[in-house]
Amino acid sequence: MNKLLITMTLAAVCMTVAAQGPRRGFQREAFTTETPMVHDPVMAKEGDTYYIYATGMGIQQMTSRDRKTWTVLPQPVMTVIPGWTTDSVPGFSNHVWAPDVIQWHGQWWLAYSCSTFGKNGSAIGLLSSRSLRSNMWKDEGCIVTSREKRDNWNAIDPNFVIDDNDTPWLVWGSFWDGIQIARLDSTMHIAKPQTSNLKPQIKTVARRYDPSYKPSEPNPTSKYAGTNAIEAPFIFKHGGYYYLFVSWDYCCRGAKSNYRVAVGRSKTVDGPYLDRTGKDMANGGGTLVIEGDKKEWEAAGHCSAYTFDDEDIFVCHGYSVTQNGAAMLIQRPISWTADGWPELK
């Protein structure tokens, strides 16, 4: 778990995230493992190298040539945290959550979450880079913020998706009113409406429960976030559909976690997303994809999905039974049913 950000480059007159030497609190050397501990992993491939980015101090990163043996790097993505993040999110310091990474128009874009546990005063930040190998990232500021008592959603857990018209979108959210989606502009920020006095269009596409349903059990992790226990959206295109994966229930409790992943699909990127029975995810729908088997994994969630070398891959973290609930990397091939639903091999 390693993260921090930003060195000054006068020629560009901008803030740049650069890999620097080891700092107090970070590991001093890279190490390799076939069983990496990781939380909220996303993956990318550049050349012959795979990259994982994950929650940690300044954003944890690791690399692999075969997706089997991973080198956990000592330096975080962010070697200095930009000042706007702590100004926008009281209590946030340098533990950066739930990144996402995508290549679009010849550039890599990395979104990340700034928050404090159980509260929705949060922000999603943006970095850009020409190459993952260089680990040189430019601070692109804030994509979207949420405010306590102003917004009924939480600006964390971002995921980029590019639609069939080459338009970028951002889907995000955790608890409150669930999963949100908005169109982005060419700079990967929330697109402004054509009429200046209108707010950007932000739409709820998934909730844990139907809005009329009131769970009887309280949230065991936070008295602030309520019981709409859905988060960590990820949209994956396949066979003419957009598939929205979400995580249900509660993470971050080690062996007590009951995280699991559900999915729905839509012909359009902004929904509606329907599960296998036809129920709208905005009304609590969702078809189960993975949950803890209580043998190897207590629970599993916060997923991503990719096509690498003509194979569809599902990635998430699981809470290990044998490692006392430690969060560890899970990778599973995706197969598709005859009627187009994902199953894990």
C-alpha angles and dihedrals in degrees: 000000000000131000147147135123160217141043124189121253110188095195092061094031089221143110114264129191109225134181107250136179123287117292131201109282096029128097111263100217139033117251135189129230140163091212106049120188106229141155125210096356125196124181140210137175127218118175108322095334130093120209130202121199119188147159113298146102103323090346119305116243136189137171139212140177095207107022087243106080114040129198109214106211121223095219121070124226090248115050094175124028112228114246095234091069096062091041090054099040117043111216096020116125121156109316098110120197139212107346127192128202133196139165115229130164093354095308135097117232123196123190122193140183128243115190148115122248116278097000131100100215090112145136138207113219130198135220130181134200139171092220137020090209093063095052088211109139131183119217107239095180127231127342098188140344134202126206131207111250090010104065130039093209137062124241099221138098098048125193127183121217129179114212129217090271092056091253117142122229133183123218119189145145150121127206119318105077093348132233121009133194133194137170118252130213128231091280092056093249127123108287114246118232117249091244109064096215093059124090120238110271110256116177132194109229104169140026132177092233139016106275091244093056118093114196113223096215118078124233104274093204105045139014089206105053101057126212104294086113102188128116147128101070121195125180119206124183119223135155098346096316137096109224117208113205117192136176118238129204128357133344132175097051098104111219090001092061117116098186117154138167128241131180143202132175141221139184089225127052095234094051156184090227113202128193125225092279092050097255116145113244088219086068097046100282124146139136115231116248105170139354136163116296091201089228104073100000131034089197140341134207154119093087140184131190133209146168110236121174092346093308125110112227131194116207129187142133123261132198104240120230093202094045096053094258098313114162109247138173120272122190121181132171115242121228123187127227121230090261093049107261123139121247126179120235 
